[in-house]
Amino acid sequence: MPGRAAKHKELNMRSNGRWFIMAAGLAVAGGAAQVFAQATFTRLGTLADLNPYATVTRLSRDGRAASGLSREGGVLYHTRWSEMDGLVKVAPADPGYAFNGVSATGRYGVGAAPGPSGLEAYRWTVADGAQLLGDLTGAPHRSIAAAVSEDGAVVGGLANATLEWPTITGQAFRWTQATGMVGLGFGAAWHDLSEVWAMTPDGGVMVGDTGKNLVSFHAFRWTQGAGMVDLGDLPGGPDDYSVATDLTPDGQVLVGVCCPASGYEAFRWTQSTGMVPLGDLPGGDHYSQASGVSDDGAIIVGVADWDGGLGDQKAFIWDSTHGMRSLKTVLETEHGLDLTGWTLTGASGISGDGTVIAGEGLSPEGHTEGWIVKIPRAGCRADLNGDGLVDFADYLEFLNLYDLGC
């Protein structure tokens, strides 16, 4: 491989000088050079329509792909956005049923599409398009997929669904190629609705809600060993209501919405703390809901001041140090972004490392559009291996990246 040999020769010729310069720089800066990358805000665009419209429902854990809905020529479509392809159509959408989820790396997606017997859950890949997954036996024939594992082998969602208000019933399911669609049951014998909203990358832990329509809904956590465990709600609220919407890859931290005495609030749950409400932003209706959590459980995003989508709801970001804050305010005041004309109405997901957030908002032109913001990780850019030190190991990492062409 003459190209590789030539590159190694070039590196060997320059390495002594490079290391001398690097060492001198470290000596002057005391090993703590603070050079930061700039945060970026990217519009995800819309399909061509006289009344442009696009939403974001999920962000992949690597932050490189997102699912959602958009309208073209008056027809609603499931969409997928990626850094490589931009916004593309996946399949025609039944109104109200989004392209609900993408896998951790964005290679697989899930949703619901018309099948020969009715609306059916599907799994989508770039190569094969949408594969219908069927439904549980019984009626009605309507299934909706909402979550997919990293390798696309496990899908979760809602089956046998009746969704004609005020009647909302159905059963959570777990699908694999080997087992087909298997019902996960309910959190209590008298429940008639359960649904999966998210799962761990390996599909081993699933979360969602279980309950009875117009009576109560509770967040649940499902594992193969324990089955569906009802996580309950906090006392004193206007409703007996909680839903789990996302979780960390190890399945130990859950987020969603619950109903404490103060109203509807986003929550963070662990086995040791139980359900902890996260509050709401000032002003507007007292309603916040978490939609995404970083891999370490430290950063949570979602929507606050929500009133059914009719008012001035806002995207929020939460961490234990600062509590709940307006995402737009944080991006403008701490990261120098100019978001003039934008209203960030909700954050739909966050990457595993917490540096990418996706959501939707009202654009300066006045239509709903998705966005992705990248916030560089705090720290020194020269710490290439991320161990908190700038030393010879980072220089070796640089050589390795250079050799790979990164």
Secondary structure, DSSP 8 states (H G I E B T S, - for coil): -HHHHHHHHHHHHHHHHHHHHHHHHHHHHTT--------EEEEEE--S-SS--EEEEEE-TTSSEEEEEEEETTEEEEEEEETTTEEEEEEE--TT----EE-TTSSEEEEEEEETTEEEEEEEETTTEEEE----SSS----EEEEE-TTS--EEEEEEEEEETTEEEEEEEEEETTTEEEE---SSTT--EEEEEEE-TTSSEEEEEEEETTTEEEEEEEETTTEEEE----TBSSS-B-EEEEE-TTS--EEEEE-BTT-BEEEEEETTTEEEE----SSS-SBEEEEEE-TTS--EEEEES-SSSSS--EEEEEETTTEEEEHHHHHHHHH----TT-EEEEEEEE-TTS-EEEEEEE-TTSSEEEEEEE---SS-TT-TT-SS--SHHHHHHHHHHHHHT-
